[in-house]
Amino acid sequence: MEMSITKPAAKWFINELELTEGDSIRFFARYGGFGGVHKGFSLALEKAEPNNLGAEITEEGIQFFVEESDIWYFDQKNLHIKYSRKYDEIEYIVE
């Protein structure tokens, strides 16, 4: 699995979550919600220290990552994170 994040998306996270250089954001599968990959699960995020990395990318001084234990959620696909100016929100693309 590979990850990518655009600079505008990274800046959105920095502003919305009041992040500072060196912070880390973990993406993980949670039970419930509406997910596009596995029925009954959705993508969640939290500010957390990395542990047992499965995939990662650093942009604007922030590390974005998925732990090995959550790689199953992406079903051997890649995660692309983009910012939508039209909706002023983040888009998660799993392909």
JOLINZI-V802129 format. One record per helix or strand of 2 or more residues. SS is the DSSP state (h for helix, s for strand). FROM is the first residue (numbers start at 1). TO is the last residue. Records with the same first field share a line. If there is no record, write none. Layout:
BEGIN
SS->FROM-TO, FROM-TO
END
This chain:
BEGIN
s->3-5, 24-31, 41-47, 53-59, 62-67, 79-84, 89-94
h->7-17, 68-74
END
